[in-house]
Amino acid sequence: MAEYVSGRIWTVPNVLSFARLFGVPLFLWLVLIEADWWALGVLVFAGLSDWLDGKLARMLDQTSRLGVVLDPAADRLYILATLIGLTVRDIIPLWLVILLVGREVAIVPIAPIIRRLGYSGTLPVHFAGKAATLCLLYAFPLLLLGDHDGGVATAAKVIGWSFAIWGTVLYWWAALLYWEQTRRLWTAARAASPSPGPPGPAEAGPAGDQKGAETPR
């Protein structure tokens, strides 16, 4: 894995990540005023830039700690903005919003626990988490398109709900995997510690040297 680029904020991948972040309020505004085609265009740009910044980071050896934070943050903000917009327009029900927001709340305690164990970052992203995010990022544009009339809109709505259901299930499954991994790390650290109580950074082993950790999705 490429080393983190220290002291370099304005790398090409980071610029793309910032552009994605700045597109979040624009996307939400477009959804709320029902400019759906423009909103879908912003989402397409966000999806392409997400793929491109990861590819460029590896190609140009410009992986950075900031980029590791910005990438999942942008995904979460787009999902949140979409949830708000589609809920206001009655395209998705409130129970779906509660399930997705509840999952985010459920994994909040993991980061401080991992830092308490001496890790410099958080847990690596699981494939289930990546798949869940991908499903949801496909689902919401399709549900937005499905809010119109015609056969294409009907098909988009059916496919969108399929992605939304699978994405929600995988989202919670990934959360359970993160908690299970955290439990194992805690148990291992407790077993290796000669004194009772949560181990400190010096007792957690070489985890602090890890550089591939990312924010769980």
Secondary structure, 3 states (H helix, E strand, C coil): CCCCCCCCCCCHHHHHHHHHHHHHHHHHHHHHCCCHHHHHHHHHHHHHHHHHHHHHHHHCCCCCHHHHHHHHHHHHHHHHHHHHHHHHCCCCCHHHHHHHHHHHHHCCCHHHHHHHCCCCCCCCCCHHHHHHHHHHHHHHHHHHHCCCCCHHHHHHHHHHHHHHHHHHHHHHHHHHHHHHHHHHHHHHHHHHCCCCCCCCHHHCHHHHHCCCCCCCC
